[in-house]
Amino acid sequence: MSIASDNNLLWVPRNLRDLLTVSVDWDADDSTSLGMQVINKAASQWLTGTLDDSTYFDLLDHYGIDPLRFVGEVEEHIELLMR
Protein backbone atom coordinates (compact mmCIF):
# COMPACT_ATOMS: atom_id res chain seq x y z
CA MET A 1 0.00 0.00 0.00
CA SER A 2 1.33 3.40 -0.87
CA ILE A 3 0.24 6.49 0.98
CA ALA A 4 1.36 8.79 -1.81
CA SER A 5 0.00 9.02 -5.30
CA ASP A 6 1.45 10.47 -8.48
CA ASN A 7 -0.14 13.84 -7.75
CA ASN A 8 1.36 13.99 -4.21
CA LEU A 9 -1.98 13.45 -2.46
CA LEU A 10 -2.25 11.06 0.44
CA TRP A 11 -4.08 7.81 -0.09
CA VAL A 12 -7.24 7.74 1.96
CA PRO A 13 -9.34 4.58 1.93
CA ARG A 14 -13.02 4.81 1.11
CA ASN A 15 -13.71 2.90 4.30
CA LEU A 16 -11.49 2.57 7.38
CA ARG A 17 -12.22 -1.14 7.24
CA ASP A 18 -9.79 -1.27 4.31
CA LEU A 19 -6.95 -0.49 6.71
CA LEU A 20 -7.89 -3.45 8.94
CA THR A 21 -8.43 -5.99 6.17
CA VAL A 22 -6.21 -9.07 6.12
CA SER A 23 -5.57 -11.41 3.23
CA VAL A 24 -4.09 -14.85 2.70
CA ASP A 25 -2.09 -16.47 -0.07
CA TRP A 26 -4.00 -18.02 -2.94
CA ASP A 27 -2.94 -21.49 -1.82
CA ALA A 28 -4.04 -21.09 1.80
CA ASP A 29 -5.95 -23.99 3.31
CA ASP A 30 -9.65 -23.75 4.10
CA SER A 31 -9.18 -23.02 7.81
CA THR A 32 -6.80 -20.13 7.06
CA SER A 33 -9.21 -18.69 4.50
CA LEU A 34 -12.05 -18.99 7.00
CA GLY A 35 -9.92 -17.21 9.59
CA MET A 36 -9.37 -14.35 7.15
CA GLN A 37 -13.12 -14.03 6.64
CA VAL A 38 -13.76 -14.05 10.40
CA ILE A 39 -11.10 -11.38 11.03
CA ASN A 40 -12.35 -9.12 8.24
CA LYS A 41 -15.96 -9.39 9.41
CA ALA A 42 -14.87 -8.66 12.98
CA ALA A 43 -12.98 -5.55 11.80
CA SER A 44 -16.16 -4.23 10.24
CA GLN A 45 -18.15 -4.98 13.39
CA TRP A 46 -15.49 -3.38 15.59
CA LEU A 47 -15.47 -0.18 13.55
CA THR A 48 -19.25 0.11 13.73
CA GLY A 49 -19.27 -0.48 17.48
CA THR A 50 -21.08 -3.82 17.38
CA LEU A 51 -17.98 -5.67 18.66
CA ASP A 52 -16.10 -4.52 21.76
CA ASP A 53 -12.34 -3.94 21.88
CA SER A 54 -11.60 -6.93 24.07
CA THR A 55 -13.41 -9.38 21.82
CA TYR A 56 -11.80 -7.97 18.66
CA PHE A 57 -8.31 -8.06 20.20
CA ASP A 58 -8.86 -11.61 21.52
CA LEU A 59 -9.97 -12.71 18.06
CA LEU A 60 -6.88 -11.23 16.41
CA ASP A 61 -4.69 -12.93 19.00
CA HIS A 62 -6.49 -16.25 18.45
CA TYR A 63 -5.52 -16.13 14.77
CA GLY A 64 -1.90 -15.25 15.51
CA ILE A 65 -2.04 -11.49 14.93
CA ASP A 66 -0.54 -9.24 17.60
CA PRO A 67 -3.54 -6.96 18.21
CA LEU A 68 -1.63 -4.01 19.66
CA ARG A 69 0.89 -4.02 16.84
CA PHE A 70 -1.74 -4.53 14.13
CA VAL A 71 -4.11 -1.82 15.34
CA GLY A 72 -1.16 0.39 16.27
CA GLU A 73 0.07 0.38 12.66
CA VAL A 74 -3.39 1.46 11.51
CA GLU A 75 -3.45 4.24 14.12
CA GLU A 76 -0.04 5.45 12.92
CA HIS A 77 -1.30 5.52 9.35
CA ILE A 78 -4.36 7.53 10.34
CA GLU A 79 -2.20 9.96 12.33
CA LEU A 80 -0.01 10.43 9.25
CA LEU A 81 -3.10 11.17 7.18
CA MET A 82 -4.27 13.74 9.72
CA ARG A 83 -1.02 15.73 9.63
C-alpha distances in whole Angstrom, upper triangle without the diagonal:
4,7,9,10,14,16,15,14,11,9,11,11,14,15,14,14,11,10,12,12,13,13,16,17,19,22,22,25,26,26,22,21,24,22,19,20,22,19,17,21,22,18,20,23,22,21,24,26,28,27,27,25,28,27,23,23,26,24,21,23,25,23,22,19,20,20,20,17,15,16,16,13,12,15,14,11,14,16,14,14,17,18
4,5,7,10,13,11,11,9,7,10,11,15,16,15,16,13,12,15,15,16,17,19,20,22,25,25,29,30,30,26,25,27,26,22,24,26,23,21,24,24,21,22,26,24,22,25,28,30,29,30,28,30,30,26,26,29,27,24,26,29,26,25,22,22,22,22,19,17,18,18,14,13,16,14,11,13,15,12,12,16,16
4,7,10,11,9,8,5,5,8,10,13,15,14,16,13,12,15,16,18,19,22,23,25,28,28,31,32,32,28,27,29,27,24,25,27,23,21,24,25,21,22,25,24,21,24,26,29,28,29,27,29,30,26,26,29,28,25,27,29,27,26,23,23,22,22,19,17,17,17,13,12,14,12,9,10,12,9,8,12,13
4,7,8,6,6,5,6,9,12,15,17,17,19,16,15,19,19,21,22,25,26,27,31,31,34,35,35,31,30,32,31,27,28,30,27,25,27,28,24,25,28,27,24,27,30,32,32,32,30,33,33,30,29,33,31,28,31,33,31,30,27,27,26,25,23,21,21,20,17,16,17,15,12,13,15,11,10,14,14
4,5,5,6,6,7,10,13,15,18,18,20,17,17,21,21,22,23,26,26,27,31,31,35,35,36,32,31,33,32,28,29,31,28,26,28,29,26,26,30,29,26,28,31,34,33,34,33,35,35,32,32,35,33,30,33,35,33,32,29,29,29,28,26,24,24,23,20,19,20,19,15,16,18,15,13,16,16
4,6,8,10,10,14,16,18,21,22,24,21,21,24,24,26,26,28,28,30,33,34,37,38,39,35,34,36,35,31,32,34,32,29,32,33,30,30,33,33,30,32,35,37,37,38,36,39,39,35,36,39,37,34,37,39,36,35,32,33,32,32,29,27,27,27,23,22,24,22,19,20,21,18,16,19,19
4,6,9,11,13,16,18,21,22,24,22,21,25,26,27,28,31,31,32,36,36,40,41,41,38,36,38,37,33,34,36,33,31,33,34,30,30,34,33,30,32,35,37,37,38,37,40,40,36,36,40,38,35,38,40,38,37,34,34,33,33,30,29,28,28,24,23,24,22,19,20,21,17,15,18,18
4,7,9,12,16,18,21,21,23,21,20,24,25,26,27,30,31,32,36,36,39,40,40,37,35,37,36,32,33,35,32,30,32,33,29,29,32,31,28,31,33,36,36,36,34,37,38,34,34,38,37,34,36,39,36,35,32,32,31,30,28,26,26,25,22,21,21,19,16,17,17,14,13,15,14
4,6,9,12,14,17,17,20,18,17,21,22,24,26,29,30,32,35,35,38,39,39,35,34,35,34,30,31,33,30,27,29,30,26,26,29,28,25,27,30,33,33,33,32,35,35,32,32,35,34,31,34,37,34,34,30,30,29,28,26,24,24,23,20,18,19,17,14,14,15,12,10,12,12
4,6,10,12,15,14,17,15,14,18,19,21,23,26,28,29,33,32,35,36,36,32,31,32,31,27,28,29,26,24,26,27,23,23,26,25,22,24,27,29,29,30,28,31,32,28,28,32,31,28,30,33,31,30,27,27,25,24,22,21,20,19,16,15,15,14,11,11,12,9,7,10,10
4,6,10,12,12,14,12,11,15,16,18,20,23,24,26,29,29,32,32,32,29,27,29,27,24,25,26,23,21,23,24,20,20,23,22,19,22,25,27,27,28,26,29,29,26,26,29,28,25,28,30,28,28,25,25,24,23,21,19,18,18,15,13,15,14,10,10,13,11,8,11,13
4,7,8,9,11,10,10,13,14,17,19,23,25,26,30,29,32,32,31,28,27,28,26,23,23,24,22,19,21,21,18,17,20,19,16,18,21,24,24,25,24,27,27,23,24,28,26,24,27,29,27,27,24,24,22,22,21,18,17,17,15,12,13,13,10,9,12,11,7,10,13
4,5,6,8,6,7,11,11,15,16,20,22,24,27,26,29,28,28,25,23,24,23,20,20,21,18,15,17,18,15,14,17,17,14,16,19,21,21,23,22,25,25,21,22,25,24,22,25,27,25,25,22,23,21,21,20,17,16,17,15,12,14,14,11,10,14,13,10,13,16
4,7,9,8,10,12,13,16,18,22,24,25,28,27,30,29,29,26,24,25,24,20,20,21,19,16,17,18,15,13,17,17,14,15,18,20,21,23,23,26,25,22,24,27,25,23,27,28,26,27,24,25,23,23,23,20,18,20,18,15,16,18,14,13,16,16,13,15,18
4,5,6,8,10,11,14,17,20,23,24,27,26,28,27,27,24,22,22,21,18,17,18,16,13,14,15,11,10,13,13,10,11,15,16,17,19,19,22,21,18,20,23,21,20,23,25,23,24,21,22,20,21,20,17,15,18,16,13,14,16,14,12,16,16,14,15,19
4,5,6,7,9,13,16,20,23,24,27,25,27,27,26,23,22,22,20,17,17,17,14,12,13,13,9,9,12,11,8,10,13,15,15,17,16,19,19,15,17,20,19,17,21,22,21,22,19,19,16,17,17,14,12,14,13,9,11,13,11,9,13,14,12,14,17
4,5,5,6,10,13,17,20,21,24,22,24,23,22,20,18,18,16,14,13,13,11,8,9,10,6,6,9,9,7,10,12,14,14,15,15,18,17,13,15,18,16,15,18,20,18,19,16,18,15,17,17,13,11,14,14,10,12,15,13,12,16,17,15,17,20
4,5,5,9,11,15,18,19,22,21,23,22,22,19,17,18,17,13,13,15,12,9,11,12,9,9,13,13,11,13,16,17,17,19,18,21,20,16,17,20,18,16,19,21,19,20,17,18,16,18,17,13,12,15,13,10,13,15,12,12,16,16,14,17,20
4,6,9,12,15,18,20,23,21,24,24,23,20,18,19,17,14,15,16,12,10,13,13,9,11,14,13,11,14,16,18,17,18,16,19,19,15,16,19,17,14,18,20,18,18,15,15,14,14,13,10,9,11,9,6,9,11,9,9,13,13,12,15,18
4,7,10,14,17,19,22,19,21,21,20,17,16,16,14,11,12,12,9,7,10,10,6,8,11,10,9,13,15,16,14,15,14,16,15,11,12,15,13,11,14,16,14,15,12,13,11,12,12,8,8,11,10,7,10,13,11,12,15,16,15,18,20
4,7,10,14,16,18,16,18,18,17,14,13,14,12,8,9,11,8,5,9,10,7,9,12,12,12,15,17,17,16,17,16,18,17,13,14,16,14,12,15,16,14,15,12,14,13,15,14,10,11,14,12,10,14,16,14,15,18,19,18,20,23
4,7,10,13,15,13,15,15,14,11,10,12,10,6,9,10,7,6,10,11,10,12,15,14,15,18,19,19,18,19,18,19,17,14,14,16,13,11,14,14,11,12,10,13,13,15,14,10,12,15,13,12,16,17,16,17,20,21,21,23,26
4,7,9,12,10,13,13,13,10,8,11,10,6,9,11,10,9,12,14,13,15,17,18,18,21,23,22,21,22,21,22,20,17,18,19,16,13,16,16,12,13,12,15,16,18,17,13,16,18,16,15,19,20,19,20,23,23,23,26,28
4,6,8,6,9,11,11,7,7,10,9,7,10,12,11,11,15,16,16,18,20,21,22,24,26,25,23,25,24,24,22,19,19,20,17,14,16,16,12,13,13,16,17,20,18,16,18,21,19,19,22,23,22,24,27,26,26,29,32
4,5,5,9,11,12,9,9,12,12,10,13,16,15,15,18,20,19,21,24,24,25,28,29,29,27,29,27,28,26,23,23,23,20,18,20,19,15,16,16,19,21,23,21,19,21,23,21,21,25,26,24,26,29,29,29,32,34
4,6,9,11,13,11,9,13,14,12,14,17,17,17,19,21,21,23,25,26,27,29,31,30,29,31,30,30,28,25,26,26,22,21,23,22,18,19,19,23,24,27,25,22,24,27,24,24,28,29,27,29,32,31,31,34,36
4,6,9,12,10,9,13,14,13,15,18,18,19,21,23,23,25,27,28,29,31,33,32,30,32,31,31,29,26,26,26,23,21,23,21,18,18,20,23,25,28,26,23,26,28,26,27,30,31,29,31,34,34,34,37,39
4,7,8,6,6,10,11,10,12,15,15,16,18,20,21,22,24,25,27,29,30,29,27,29,28,27,25,23,23,22,19,18,19,18,14,15,16,20,22,25,23,21,24,26,24,25,28,29,28,30,33,33,33,36,38
4,6,5,6,9,10,11,13,14,16,17,19,20,21,23,25,26,28,29,31,29,27,29,28,27,25,23,23,22,19,18,19,17,14,16,18,21,23,26,25,23,25,28,27,27,30,32,30,32,35,35,35,38,41
4,5,5,6,9,10,11,12,14,15,17,18,20,21,23,24,26,27,29,27,25,27,27,26,23,22,23,21,18,18,19,16,14,16,18,22,23,26,26,23,25,28,27,27,30,32,31,32,35,36,36,38,41
4,5,5,6,9,10,10,12,14,15,16,18,20,21,22,24,26,27,25,22,24,24,23,20,19,19,18,15,15,16,13,10,13,15,19,20,24,23,21,23,26,26,25,29,30,30,31,34,35,35,37,40
4,5,5,6,9,10,11,12,14,15,17,19,20,21,23,25,26,24,22,23,23,22,19,18,18,17,14,13,14,12,9,11,13,16,18,21,20,18,20,23,22,22,26,27,26,28,31,31,32,34,36
4,5,5,6,9,10,11,12,14,15,17,19,20,22,23,25,23,21,23,23,23,20,18,19,18,15,14,16,14,11,14,15,18,19,22,22,19,21,24,23,22,26,27,26,27,31,31,31,33,36
4,5,5,6,9,10,11,12,14,16,17,18,20,21,22,20,19,21,21,21,18,16,18,17,13,13,15,13,11,14,15,18,19,22,22,19,21,24,24,23,26,28,27,28,31,32,31,34,37
4,5,5,6,9,10,10,12,14,15,16,18,20,21,19,17,19,18,18,15,13,14,13,10,10,12,10,7,10,11,15,15,19,19,16,17,21,20,20,23,25,24,25,28,29,29,31,34
4,5,5,6,9,10,11,13,14,15,17,19,20,19,17,19,18,19,16,13,15,15,11,10,13,12,9,11,11,15,15,18,17,14,16,19,18,17,21,23,22,23,26,27,26,29,31
4,6,5,6,8,10,11,12,14,16,17,18,17,15,18,18,19,16,14,16,16,12,12,15,14,11,14,14,17,17,20,20,17,17,21,20,19,22,24,23,24,27,28,27,29,32
4,6,5,6,9,10,11,12,14,16,16,14,13,15,15,16,12,10,13,12,9,10,13,11,10,13,13,16,15,18,19,16,16,20,20,19,21,24,23,24,27,28,28,29,32
4,5,5,6,9,10,10,12,14,15,14,12,14,13,14,11,8,10,11,7,7,10,10,8,11,10,13,11,15,15,12,13,16,16,15,18,20,20,20,23,25,24,26,29
4,5,5,7,9,10,11,13,14,14,12,15,15,16,14,10,13,14,11,10,14,14,12,14,13,15,13,16,17,13,13,17,16,14,17,20,18,19,22,23,22,24,27
4,5,5,6,9,10,11,12,11,10,13,14,15,13,10,13,14,11,12,15,15,14,16,15,17,15,18,19,16,15,19,19,17,19,22,21,21,24,25,24,26,29
4,5,5,6,9,10,10,9,7,10,10,12,9,6,10,11,8,9,13,13,12,15,13,15,13,16,17,14,13,17,17,15,17,20,20,19,23,24,24,25,28
4,5,5,6,9,10,10,8,10,10,12,11,7,10,12,10,10,13,14,13,15,13,14,11,14,15,12,10,14,14,12,14,17,16,16,19,21,20,21,25
4,5,5,6,9,9,9,12,12,15,13,10,13,15,13,13,17,17,17,19,17,18,15,17,18,15,13,17,17,14,16,19,18,17,20,22,20,22,25
4,5,5,6,5,5,9,10,13,11,9,12,14,12,13,17,17,17,19,17,19,16,18,19,16,15,18,19,16,17,21,20,19,22,24,23,24,27
4,5,5,6,5,6,7,10,9,7,10,12,11,12,15,16,16,18,16,16,13,14,16,14,11,15,16,14,14,18,18,16,19,22,21,21,25
4,5,8,8,9,10,13,13,10,13,15,14,14,18,19,19,20,18,18,14,16,17,14,12,15,16,12,13,16,16,14,17,19,18,18,22
4,6,8,10,11,15,14,12,15,17,16,17,20,21,21,23,21,21,18,19,21,18,15,18,19,16,16,20,19,17,20,22,21,21,24
4,5,7,9,12,12,11,14,16,15,16,19,20,21,23,21,21,17,18,20,18,15,18,20,17,17,21,21,18,21,24,22,22,26
4,7,10,12,10,10,14,15,14,16,19,19,20,22,21,21,18,20,22,20,17,20,22,19,20,23,23,21,24,27,26,25,29
4,7,8,7,7,10,11,11,13,15,16,17,19,17,18,15,16,19,17,15,18,20,18,18,22,22,21,23,26,25,25,29
4,6,6,6,9,10,11,13,14,16,17,19,17,17,13,15,18,16,14,17,19,17,17,21,22,20,22,25,25,25,28
4,6,5,6,8,10,11,12,14,16,17,15,14,10,11,14,13,11,13,16,15,14,18,19,18,20,23,23,23,26
4,6,5,6,9,10,10,12,14,15,14,13,10,11,15,14,13,15,18,17,17,20,22,21,23,26,26,26,29
4,6,5,6,9,10,10,13,14,13,14,11,13,16,15,14,17,19,18,19,22,23,22,24,27,27,28,31
4,5,5,6,9,10,11,13,11,11,8,11,13,12,10,14,16,15,15,19,19,19,21,24,24,25,28
4,5,5,6,9,10,11,9,8,5,8,11,10,9,12,14,14,15,17,19,19,21,23,24,25,27
4,5,5,6,9,10,9,9,8,11,13,12,13,15,17,17,18,21,22,23,24,27,28,28,31
4,5,5,7,9,9,10,9,12,14,12,13,16,17,17,19,21,22,22,25,27,27,28,31
4,5,5,6,5,7,6,9,11,9,10,13,14,14,16,18,19,20,22,24,25,26,28
4,5,5,5,6,6,9,11,10,12,14,15,16,18,20,21,22,24,26,27,28,30
4,6,7,9,10,13,14,13,15,18,19,19,21,23,24,25,27,29,30,31,34
4,6,9,10,14,14,12,14,17,18,18,20,22,23,24,26,28,28,30,33
4,7,9,12,12,11,14,16,16,17,20,21,22,23,25,27,28,30,32
4,6,9,8,7,10,12,12,13,16,17,18,20,22,23,24,26,28
4,6,5,6,9,10,11,13,14,15,17,19,20,21,23,25,26
4,5,5,6,8,10,11,12,14,15,17,18,20,21,22,24
4,6,5,6,8,10,10,12,14,15,16,18,20,21,22
4,6,5,6,9,10,10,12,14,15,16,18,20,21
4,5,5,7,9,10,11,13,15,16,17,19,21
4,5,5,6,9,10,11,12,14,15,17,19
4,5,5,6,9,10,10,12,14,15,17
4,5,5,6,9,10,11,13,14,16
4,5,5,6,9,10,11,12,15
4,5,5,6,9,10,11,13
4,5,5,6,9,10,11
4,5,5,6,9,10
4,5,5,6,9
4,5,5,6
4,5,5
4,6
4
